[in-house]
Amino acid sequence: MAQAEDLPFTVEKWDAAGNVIARVLARACNVLIAKGAYEAARRQYPDANLTLRVGVRVIEAIRNERA
């Protein structure tokens, strides 16, 4: 099983205020797989605040004011 450090890309769902990570939805070993997981999360949770990150660097983010 892969360790967290082997899966540096994360897709995260934030709380409604956008202050705290409520759940890590996916971890991936490369950006293409992570991007697919992020796009799937956007479809699954259309009103959620989501980020795709590698470490502390944000690759993509969506913040919904109505979330």
Secondary structure by P-SEA (a helix, b strand, c coil): ccccccccbbbbbbccccccccccccccccaaaaaaaaaaaaaacccccccccccccccbbbbbccc
